[in-house]
Amino acid sequence: MQVVWAESPASARDVLERLEDETGWAYTTVKTIMSRLAEKGILSVRLRANTSLYEPLVDRDDAQRTAVEGLLERAFGGTLGPLVNFLVEDETLSKGDRKKLRAILEDESK
């Protein structure tokens, strides 16, 4: 989805070229995933010559919000505190990330 949001419209070949080094996926894998996303109403698809071009039907912020809410519900009982605690204790957050988080929390408490 990141590639389609950045380079809309994008073909399966476009996505493959951007992701191939980090995923090692075959063209058919990318094409299948994109076709399924289109079937679910997440991507639109139109043909240009013999190439399917995909465009996002879901806003990036909405998709991220839905993904985070799903993660919170499944892994942390729907509560944000345990997720933040996990990130801090697991040392996943860099010093810069911790500083930003503190600033956000301090700003929200005002």
N, C-alpha and C positions, 0 to 999 in steps of 0.2 A: 504494500500500500504506500509506503514511503516514496517509492519510485514513481508511482502513478500520481500521487499528490504533487510531486516535484516536476514531473514531465508530462503532464496531461495534454493531449491524449498520448497514450503509450501502448505499444504493441507488446506481446509476450517476448519477442526478441529484444526489445528495448530493456525490459525488466531483467531478462536473463543476462544481458551484457553488463548491467550495473551490479548484479548480485552473484554472478558466476564465480568470482574469485573467493568470496566469503562463504558461499553455500555449496558449491559444486553440483548444483541441481542441473538436470537435463532440461532441454527445451520443453519436452512433453510434460514434465512436472510443473513448470511455470505455467504453461498453457492450461493444464487441468485446474490448477489453483485459481487462475484468473477466470476461467469459465464458471467455476463453482461460485466465486464471488459475484459474478454477473447473475447467476441463477438466484442467488440470495438477495439481489437488489442492492448490493454494495457498490458494484461497478455497472456502468452502462457499456454496451458494446455496439459498435457499428463497423460495417465492412467498408474498406477502401481498397479497391482492386481485390486482391486475395488476402488482404491483411486485416485482422480484427484489431480495432483500436478501442482501447478501454479508457474510460473517464470515471472519476470517483462520483458516486451519488451520495456519499456520506462525508460530512465535514471532518477534517482531521481532529479538531478539538472535541467534537461529539464522539468520535471513535475512541479517542484516548480516554475521555471521561467514562465511557461505557466499559472499556477494558480495565481501568483502575477500579471502578465500582465492582466489577466482577471478581477481580483479584481480592479486593477487600472482603467481599462477602464469602468467597470460598476459602481463603487462607487465614483471614483474621477476624472472622465473625462479624464483618461489617463495620468494624471500628478502626479508625485511623491511628490511634495511639499505639497499638501493638505493632503496626507496620513501621511507624517511625522508630519505635524502640528497636525493632529487629534490624533496621538499616543502620542505626547508630551502633548497636552492640556488635553487629557483624562487620563493622568497619567498612561498609560499602560506600558510605558517604566520605568524600574527600574533605579536607579542612575547608576548602572554599565552599563546598556544598553545605557544610555545617554552619558556616558563617551566614550564607544566604538564608538558610532555614531559620536561624535565630532572628535575623532581621525581619523576615516575613512574620514570624510569630510575635515579635515585639511590636511591629507595625499594626497587626490585627488586634492586639490587646489594648491599643490606645483608643 
